[in-house]
Amino acid sequence: MTAPDPQSQRPLRSLAANSPVRQAHWRALGLTDADLLKPKIAVVNSSSELAVCFAHLDGVAKVVKDAIRAAGGVPFEVRTTAPSDFITGAGRQGSYILAARDLVTNDIEAQVEAAMLDGMVCLTSCDKTPPGHLMAAMRLNIPTLLVIGGYQASGMVDGDPVDIEDLFSGGVGASLGKPGKHAMEDVTRNAIRGPGVCAGMATANTMHCVVEALGMCIAGSAPVRANSEKMFDAARAAGARIVEMVREDLTPRRIMTPGAFYNAAAMVLAVSGSINAIKHLQATATEGGVDADLFAIWDEAGRKVPTLAAVRPNGPVRIEGFEDAGGARAMLKQLEPLLDREVLVASGRTMGEDLADATIVDAEIIRPLDRPVSDGPSIAILKGSLAPESAVVKLGIRDGTRPEAFEGTARVFEDTASAMKAIAAGELQKGDVLVLRGQGLKGGPAMGGGASIVLFAIDAAGLARDVAFITDGQLSGLCLKGLTIAEVAPEAAVGGPIARVRDGDRIEIDVAARRLDLAVAANELARRPAPGNAFPVPADGWLGIYRRDVQPMATGAVLLDLPVGGRD
């Protein structure tokens, strides 16, 4: 069984491994002699009964597999871990969430690469599966498409729409004795009304839009209502197209070039998406050996790209409205003059060719470049004596309500619980800079969810406009309160300057100058004791492996000891 597929432009990988034993195994699964000569496609499914983010994906997998068979391929469904912030974020202070991103990538390698399959379709859903899938696509470099799993339906309370943002922020406020407009029981019962990812332009929908901007899905796929006919149409189209991509040898490293990463950065800036997209894109580039510094790309794009949509948590527009206005495809059309239009996309055409027939349904929701919602950047990269490598600030819609310059007195906390206690006791004062450290890649480990809770607590206490917040941890994509700077690198656990900040130090933030500085003399800072190696969150098992092997933020926090651009 070594004859090549007659329609293929290259030998199929799967045929090179067609030993008698392998043939026997697959015949026992029902494959025919003809099937053994066809392209073998992995359908990567993170279906899980733990979380609504993934609960519907078995139905999507069936549609994709049927389409692959109809197109002349043979599908094999394989499973990976399924990280969901609000469910599997319960243990070890949320440390499993980011760490699971890389577990998804390694799950795929251990099955798809090990079996020498020819291509894959990844059913991508909650925050960490899109980057996990993109990273695996780059690592394996076999034809790959992502199918967007869609966002959850939300509900109403007393005529007011409520969604996951109301639930998350309201829950933190209620815990501090600051109840919202509606009873939490009513919000809890109505905020999530079906399967899919968080509504709003949080990390999941941001990454879904990124997938489209990179050209790694069927055009017009994101965002999308979960289990809608539009979602299933895209799934069918992906199943058919992946077989063609295998025959064309259209691989991820031909699609995800430096120009594609610039396009993705422009997309996130235009929708004022989640800051988490930066490290996920950098990790994807690192996995593929692409010589692309996403932090530099972000700074470059941020000086050109304004905010063109005001989707929650940035403004009043619901994610349904953004989809109905044309979604990511319409946003790319509005951004077209700023994009690299020559990059290849999954259709096999260039981005410019693919956008030729794109339309903007509602130019009030997805604005043109000459009539933006606000000037950019919606996200900026800061550096300085407190962040020698990088730090990230989300500005959202720049309407003057959020300070962009701040000088204040440090109040330092080593863990979330002590920061929350101080906020609840009213110990935080106007002009303070709350510094929460030990939340980073190694210190967290894996940047658990504690920083987001502290930010919502600052807001609930009515201090979001008067207190700055700095952390070496990450933030949920739902977070957009006050002047908040996250992912300070180097982190405290590896001896970054943030480890030596003391109560009473002066900290200076200047977004316009892209600066984050600690007003302490270098020789004084050097005299201060170095941080110890005592981590607040135990990390054995998988978390121990992650803490040991995770690389700096400049790589996107990959587990491979490779410099950016270092893969062959």
N, C-alpha and C positions, 0 to 999 in steps of 0.2 A: 504494500500500500504506500508507494512512494511517488506516485504520479502527481504532478502539480495540478492545482485548480486551473482548468483551462481558461477561466476568465481573469486570472490573477496576473498582475504585472511583476510579481516577485514570488519566490517559493514561500509557501505557508510555513510559519514556525512550527505549527502543530504537526505537520507531516514529518518534519525532521526527527520527531520523537516517537513516531508510530511503530513501536516495537510490537511483537506478537502479544505480549502480556497486556500492553495498553489497549490494543485492538480488542482483546478478549473482554477486558473490563468494560469498554464502551459498548460493545455489542450486547453485553449483559444488561446495560441500561436501556437498550432498545435502538441503538444506532444501527443503521444499515451500512452496507459497503459504500454506497454513494455518500452517506453522511460523513464517513471517515475521510473523504477527500475535500469536504467543504471547510470554509473558514470557521474556526471555533471561537465563539465570543463569550466572554464572561459578562454576566449580568450581576453587578456588585450591589447587594441589597443589605441595608442596615436595619431591616424591619425589626421592630421590638414592641412587645406588649407593655413595656415599662412607660412609654411616653407617647403622647399624641403626635409628636414631631415625626415619628417613624411608623405609627400604627397602621397606616394605609398603604404602605409600600409594597406589600405582597400583591395587591391588585395591580399596581403599576408594573411590577416585574412580569406578571402574566402577559400584559399587553406588549411589553418590549420583546419578550421571548417569542410570542406569536409573530410579531413583525420581522424578527430576525429569521425565523424559519421560512416565512413567506419570501424573504429576499434571497434565500439560498445559503443561509448560514446555519450553524448549530449553536444554540445558546446553552450555557451552563450557569445556573444561578449559584452564587457563592455569597457567604454572609461575613459581615464584619461587626465589630463592636459598634454600639449606638449611643454616643454621648449626648446627653440632653441637660443643659444647664440647671434647669429647675427640678430635675429628678436625680440624675447621677452626680449632681453637684452637692448632694447632701453630705457625703462622706469626706472626711479629711479637709474640711473647710473649702470644698470646691476644687481641690487639687487634681482630681481625676479628669477635669474637663479638657484643659489644653493638652494635658499629657495624652489623652485619648486621640487627639488629632493624629499624632505620630503613630499610635497603635493602629489606627485605620490604615495608614499608609503601609505599615509593615504587615498587617493582615492581608492586604491585597497582594503584596509581593510574595508572601508565603504560599499563596494559592494560585494566583494568575501567572506569575513568573515561573513558579515551580512546575506548573502544568504545561508551560510553553504554549499558552493560548495566543491567538492572533490579534485580538482586539478586546475592548471592553466598553460596556455602557454602565455608568455609575449612577445609581439613584440617589441624588444628593438632596439633603434636607436640612437638618438643624446645623447650628453654627460651625461645628468642627468637621462635618463630613465634606462640605465643598472643598476646603483647603486640603483635607486628607486625600480626597480623590485627585485633586490637581497635582499634588505632590507625587502621588503614586504614578499618575500619567507621565510626569516628567521622568521619574526614576526608571520606569519600565520602557518608556518611549515606544509604546505600541499604539496603534490608532485607538482613540478614546473619545467618547462623547459623555457629557453629563446630562441627566434628565432632572429637571427642577421639580421637587416634590410638592411645592406650593405652601401657601400660608393658611393658617387656621381662621375660621369664621369667629367673629366676636359678637357681643350681644348688647343689650340695653338695660339700664336701670332707671326707672321713672322717666323714660323718654330721653335719657342721656346715653350716648354710646359709651361703652366701656370695653377695654381690652387689657392685654397683659401688662402694659405700662401702668395703667391705673391700679392694677392688682399688686404689682411689685412695689411701686412707690407708696401706695396706700398702706400696704402691710407694714412697711418700715415706719411710716408716720404713726400708725396706730400703736405700734410697740413703744413709741415715745410719748404716748398720750396726746397725739396730734391727729385726731380722726379727720378723715376727708368728708366730702359732701354726702357720700352714700355709705351705708353700713357695709363693713367688710364681708359679712356673710352674703349680702346681695351681690357684691362685686365678684366674690369667689364663684358664685353659682352661675354668673352670666358672662364673665370676661372671655371664656374660652368655650366655643360652641361646636368644635369639631376637630378633626385631625389637621396636622400641618404645623408649620413653624410660627413663631411669634409674629403677630401683626405689627406693622410699622416698619420703619427703616432701621431696624436693629441689625445685629450682625448677620443673621441668616439671610434676610432679604438683601442686605448689602452684598453679601457674597454671591447670592444668586445673580444680582446685576453684574457683579464682577465676572462671573462665568460667561455671561453674554458679551461683555466688553472684550474679554480675551478671545472670543470666537470659539469657545469650547462646548457650545450647545446649539440646538436648532434655533435659528433666528426667531425672535419674538417669544421666547420661552419664559422670560422673567419680567416682573414677578407674576405669579399666577395663583388663582384660588385652588386650594387642594381639592382633588377629586372632581375638578371641573372638566367638561369636555375638551376645553382648550388644553388642559394639562395632559389628558390622554392622547389628544392629537399629536402633541409634541413627542410623547413617548413612542407612538407608532412611527412617526417620522424618524426618530433616533434609531429605532430598531432596524429600519430599512437602510438608513444612511450609513450606519457603522459597517455594514457588509461592503458597501461601495468604498468606504475609506480604507478598509483592509486591502482591497484590490488596487486602490490608488497609492497605497503606502503613504497616506497622509497622517503623519505622526505628530504628537504633541510638540516636539521641539521645533517642528516646522511652523507651527501656529503660534506658540507662546514665545515670541521673540522680544527683544527690548522694546520695540514699537508697540507690541501688544500690551506690555506692562505699563507703558505710558498711557495707553488708552484706558486701561483699567483704573489707573490712578485718577485720570480725568473724570471717569464715571463716579467714583466714590466722592470726589470733591464736589461734583455737580449736584449729587443727591444729598450731600452732607451725611454720608454714611458712617458706619462704625469705624473707630480708629483701629480695631482689631484687623481690618483688612490689610493694613500695612505689613504687619509681621507675617500674615498668611501669604501675601504676594511675594514677600522676600523669601520665605521658605520654599515656595514653588520655584522661584528663579534659582535658588541655591541647588535644589534637587536636580534641576535640569542643566546645571552648569552655565546658566545664562549670566553674562557679565553685566548685571544690572543692580545698581545700588538704589533700592526703592526709597530710601530716605532722601537721597539726592533727587531722584525723580519726583518725589512728592513735593519737595521744595520748589523745583522748577515748575511743575504743573500748577502748584498752588498760587504762583504769581500770575497765572494766566486765566485760570478757570474760576468763574463765579458760581454761586449757588443758584441753581435753576429750578429747584423744587423744594417745597416746604412740607415734606411728609413727616408725620409724627416719628420721633419726639421733637423734630425741628420746628414744626408748625402745625396748622390745623388739618392738613390733608391726610385722609386715611389711605392706607396702602391700596384699598380697592379703587379709590379715585385715581391713584397714580397708575395702576394697571389699566384702567379704562381710558386714561388719557394717552395711552400708547406704550407705557412702561419703559423698560431699559432700551428697547429699540428706538423709540421716539427720542429718548434722551441722547442716544448716540447720534441721531440725525441732527439734533440741535447743536451738538458738540462737533459736528463733522469738520468745520474749518480748522479746529485745533487738533484733530486726530491724525494718527498715522494711517492713512487710507490704503496703503499698499500691503499691509500685513495680510496673510492668509487667514481665513476662518474655516470653520468646519464644513461649509458647503463646497470648499475647494476654490471659491472665488476670493477676491480681495475684499477687505472691509468696505472700500468705496463702492465696489460693484454690488455688494450685499445690501448696502444702504440706499441704493438707487430708487427703490420703490417704497422706502419707509415713509410713514406718515405720522404727523403729530395730530392726534384727535382733539386735544384741548391745550392750547398754547398758554392758557392762564395757569394751568397746573404744572406743565413742563415748559418753562419759559425759553425764549430765544436768548442768544448771547447778548444782544443789545438791549434786553429788557429783563435782567435777572431779578430774582427774589432779593438777593443782596450781593455785595461785592465779596470776592474771595479773599483769603482761603477759608473754607469751612473747617479745615484741619491744618495745623501747622506743626512743623518740626522745630524744636528748640534745642539749643546747645548752650554751654556755658560752664562755669566752675562747679555748678551743682550737677550738671549733666554733660560731662565731657564727650560722650558718644552720641546720645540722643535722648529726647523726651518728646511726648506727643500731647498737644492740646487741641481739644475740639472746641471750635468757636460757633459752629452752627450758623444760624442766620445772624449776621452782624448788624444788629439794629440799635446798638448803643446801650442795650440793657445789661450787657455782660462786660465787666472791666477787662481790658486787654493790657493794662499796666498796673502793677501792684507791688508795693513794698511793705513788708510786715514782719512780725515777730514769730519765730518758729515755736510751735507746740508739737513735740515729738512723741509718737506712739509706736510701740513695737508690735502691737497686735490690734485686731479689730475690736475685741471686747473692751480693751481699755479706752480706745477712742470713743466707742459708743457710750461708755459710762460717763466720760467727761462731757460729751455733748448733752446727754440726758440730765446731768447735774448743772448745766448752764455755765460750765467752766470756760467755754470757748467765747472769746470776745471779738468784737469788730476789730479788724486790722491784724488778726492772727493768721498765720499760715500753718494749717494742720499738715504735719508730715507723718505719713503712715509708711513704715518701711518693713523690710523682711517679707514682702509680698511677691518677690520677683520669681524668675525662672527657677533658681535653686532655692531661694529662701522660702518660697510659697509652700511647697514647690509648685511649679507650673502655673504661677500667677492665679491662685484661687480667687473666689468671688468676694472676699472681704472688703475690698476697696469700694465696690459698688454700693454695698450696704451703708458704709460710712458717708458716701456722697449723698445718698437719699436722706440720711439722718441730718446732715448739715442743712439740706433744703427744708426738711420738716421743721427744723428749729428756727427757720426764718433767717438764716445767716448766709444763704448762697451768694448774695451780692456783696457781702461785707467780709467774707473769709475766703482765702485761697486754699486750695487743697492740692497737695503734691504727694505722689506715691510711686514706688517702684513696681507696683502691681498693675493689673489691667482693669479695664472697666467694661461692664456690659454695654452692648450697643444701645440699650435703652437709656443710658445715662447722658444727660445734657443739662447740667445744673452749674451755675456759677463759673468761676475761673478754676478749672481743674486740669492738672498736668499729671499724666500717667506714664508708666513704662520708662521711668527714669533709668538710664543706663550709663555706667555700670550700676548694677543693683547693690543694695547694702550687703548681701551675703557674700559677694566677691570683693568687698572692700571699696566700693564706689564712694565718692564724697558724701552721698546721702547717709552713709553709715556713721559719719562723724558729726552730723548736725546735732546741736544741743539746744535745749529750750533757751529762748532769749536771743538766739542768732538772728541776724537780719537777712532776709531773703528778698531778692529783687527779680521781678518778672517783667519782661518787656517783649510782648508778642511782635510788635512792629519790627524790632531789631532781631527777633528770633533768639532771645537770650533768656537763660535761667541761671542766675548767679547767687552764690552764697557769699555774703559780705564778711568773710573771715580770711585773714591773711594766710597765705599758703603755708608759711612756717608754723603758724599756730595750729592749722588743721593737721599738719603732719605730726605734731606732738601729741595729738589726742589719741587715746587707745584705739588700736585696730579692733574691728568687730570680731567676736568669737565665732566658733563653729557650731554653736547650739542653735538648732532650728526649732521653731515652735511646733511645727507639724511633723509628726513621725513619717518617715518615708522608707518603708521596706517594700519588698515585692516590686511591682511595676513602677511605683513612685520612686523607689530607691534607684532603679535603673535610670529613670528619667533624670533624677537629681544628679546622678553621677555623670551622665553623658550629654546633657543638654548643652548646646553651644550658645554663644552670646546672641543678643538681640540683632546684631548686625547680620547674622545669617538667617534671621527669621525664626530662631530658636529651634533649629533642626537637631536631630540626634547624630547626624553624620559629621565626622570631624573633617569637613570640607570647607575651604574658603569659598566666598561667592565666586562663581565662574570656575570652580575647581573640578567639576565632574567631566570626564572624557566625553 
